[in-house]
Amino acid sequence: MADPRCPICERPTDPAFRPFCSRGCKDRDLLQWLGEGYRLPGRPTPPGMNPGLDSAEEGD
């Protein structure tokens, strides 16, 4: 079986940061999630179902 590789940079993983190779790659992955770089498909929410979000969009 091949050595596991970091999903960000393809270097060998480090057990301390698994499945990543370093803290930097681990942080880059977290920033992708927080910045909505990774999105999961889903159905649109009907208007009125998210009152806080719906009102924020109207102010833009």
Secondary structure, DSSP 8 states (H G I E B T S, - for coil): ----B-TTT--B--GGGTTSSSHHHHHHHHHHHHTT-S--------TTSSHHHHHHHHT-
